Amino acid sequence: LLSFSLLSFTPLSLSLSLSVSLSLSLSLSLSLSLSFSLSVSFCLSLSLSFCLSLSLSLFLSPLSFCLSLFLSLSHYPSLSIPLCLSLCFFLTLPLSLSLFPFLSHAECIYRKRLSIDGRQLNLELYDPCSQACEGKSTLTDQIHWADGFVVVYDISDRSSFIKAKAIVHLIRELNLGVAKRDADTLVFLVGNKQDLCHVREVSREEGQRLAAESQTQFYELSAAEHYQEVVLMFSKMVHNASLGGKAKERRRRPSGSKSMAKLINNVFGKRRKSV
Ligand SMILES: Nc1nc2c(ncn2[C@@H]2O[C@H](COP(=O)(O)OP(=O)(O)OP(=O)(O)O)[C@@H](O)[C@H]2O)c(=O)[nH]1
């Protein structure tokens, strides 16, 4: 940057220094966000983001050229470099951070179509933020929406167990009137990271006690080492939720135009259900 600036304050040298500084600040902020959000090593994320920022700098150079032309034509060319550098850094940091909202601490909805007991189901799996996320829907909204719940804590992290306890109680409170009877089959409490039992902070008995108190089913497993247990647990949840859905349908008998619509749908359409 210094060599570029020393040449002269021509638009070309300024635009070069600007695009390099833009790509550098972008790569730095990208690598910071990558290493924080993905827990990727800083060196790896730095090299990845540096490659990306080099290619980006090709697109940025016309922009920086125009900006530097404007600044060097103005009365204060000496101010252009520090001004642009600080502008670049502060503008690219939020931009690059906003590129990765989905990597961590973000909520997601996964969708999958599957067939259970000959019935077609559209499964929607909502994974909420573990941290408080601004502008995102609250857990309470989602609790009203869902047919089943899998509340996961980390057996090597007591704070996650305390959060799980609060969530289980919230689910029980909000669903008390609706599905008290089904709660034990539709709420699963899962202690994950069983492979880390040497650094365990939450005993199996504590998990079992909470599950018994809140009438939920209890599992302790390791998603990292035995993914089959996770598959089994989710299959059981989907199965229970689809049975629960049947029970709910039986309880809430539609009448009038609704039952006519249901009849038409049963005769002419393939019934699907969202879980
Ligand atoms: N040792 C071990 N690590 C695991 C296991 N399951 C997940 N992890 C690790 O725990 C970390 C967090 O996992 P995530 O799936 O991102 O957890 P999360 O609760 O969805 O995190 P947020 O994105 O903050 O909501 C990752 O580094 C995983 O590799 C497990 O069974 N054993």
The ligand as a Gaussian input file, in Angstrom:
#p B3LYP/6-31G(d) Opt

LIG

0 1
 N      -17.660000     -34.809000      21.035000
 C      -18.821000     -34.562000      20.457000
 N      -19.014000     -33.368000      19.829000
 C      -20.221000     -33.135000      19.239000
 C      -21.276000     -34.097000      19.270000
 N      -22.346000     -33.550000      18.632000
 C      -21.989000     -32.324000      18.228000
 N      -20.703000     -32.047000      18.590000
 C      -19.935000     -30.822000      18.353000
 O      -20.531000     -29.760000      19.101000
 C      -20.391000     -28.514000      18.409000
 C      -21.726000     -27.794000      18.314000
 O      -22.582000     -28.538000      17.490000
 P      -23.820000     -27.858000      16.745000
 O      -24.544000     -28.931000      16.019000
 O      -23.359000     -26.675000      15.963000
 O      -24.654000     -27.372000      17.999000
 P      -25.865000     -26.341000      18.032000
 O      -26.486000     -26.451000      19.372000
 O      -26.748000     -26.564000      16.836000
 O      -25.121000     -24.933000      17.932000
 P      -25.716000     -23.528000      17.418000
 O      -25.296000     -23.454000      15.984000
 O      -25.014000     -22.554000      18.299000
 O      -27.202000     -23.567000      17.618000
 C      -19.773000     -28.846000      17.061000
 O      -18.402000     -28.554000      17.118000
 C      -19.995000     -30.356000      16.912000
 O      -18.983000     -30.963000      16.159000
 C      -21.041000     -35.352000      19.935000
 O      -21.856000     -36.259000      20.027000
 N      -19.790000     -35.517000      20.499000

